[in-house]
Amino acid sequence: METLPMPLESLSASNGGLDEFRITAPREIVALLKQFQDGNLLLNLNGSNGAMLSTTLWSLDPTRGQLSFSADALAPMTQRLVECDEAVAVGYLDSIKVQFDVQGLVLVRGVGGSAISARLPRELFRFQRRNSFRVRPLLRSSPVARVRHPVIAEMQLALRVIDVSIGGCALFLPEDVPAMQPGMVMNQVQIDLDADTRIVANVRLQHVSVLNPEAKGARLGCEFVQLGKDAERALQRFIDQTQKRRRLMSLD
């Protein structure tokens, strides 16, 4: 199960229970944020008034202590978020969840577009996601997930499985397929991992990561919803066997 975004007050410096996850070194903070900027990875900004905006980190200026997020100045959600003046940002770097407070939100309009400017965070939190041990299926197995598009019911998709764990899987969404939004649940997804392993599960889309332009698609991070015992056993067996095969291949 994923760790849900914490409310603003939960990330305060007085909360000693989060010390093991806390990062305060400026160099480390900038390095993590730069990964989001360089990878054009999605960040969800969650305002205290319920506003939520999926965006990317547009600029990072450690010298001035500022950063900015891409935004559409005319979008109602952008206006609602800026009214909060502060928000919680949540994003993912593979199996790592990164979360931090964003304060001093200001909408900036320019010739090249608009952005939400904010102060560089003084601390951020780095959480290792549960059930995060993942394996990449062997290429010869050509694993796919057969699913109905959560918005376009008549659209049947066969999405390539990038990796899988007991807690969830990552799927590749081609750029020519209509986008999916985090939070959507896809029911009765049939996942064929190899000739001997097929599971059927409900999955919740947790996050969408924009891949490099050459990939021509996005990475869908999905969580299994109440995976059945039989499916869990089959999945664990597949993960164990894949690990063993990869170790043997490395010895050749």
FENPE-V610799 format. One line per field, one symbol per residue. ss: DSSP state (@ for helix, = for strand, . for the rest). phi: phi as a letter, one per 30 degrees, with the letter a starting at -180 (. if undefined). A space follows every 50 residues. Layout:
BEGIN
ss->???
phi->???
END
This chain:
BEGIN
ss->.......@@@@....@@@@@@==..@@@@@@@@@@@@@@..======... .==========....======....@@@@@@@@@.========..===== ===..=====..=======....=====......=...@@@..=====.. .....=========...=======..........==========..==== ==========..@@@.=========...@@@@@@@@@@@@@@@@@@@@@@ @.
phi->.dddeddeddcddddddcedcdbbdedddddddddddddhddbcccddcj dbbdbbddbbbdddibbbcdacdcdeddddddddibaccbabchccccba dcbidbdccbddkbaccaddddabbccdddhddbbcededdhdbccbddd ccedccbbcdddabbddlaccccdddcedccejdccchdcccdadcbbbb adbcdcabcdddeddhlbccdccdchdddddddddddddddddddddddd dd
END
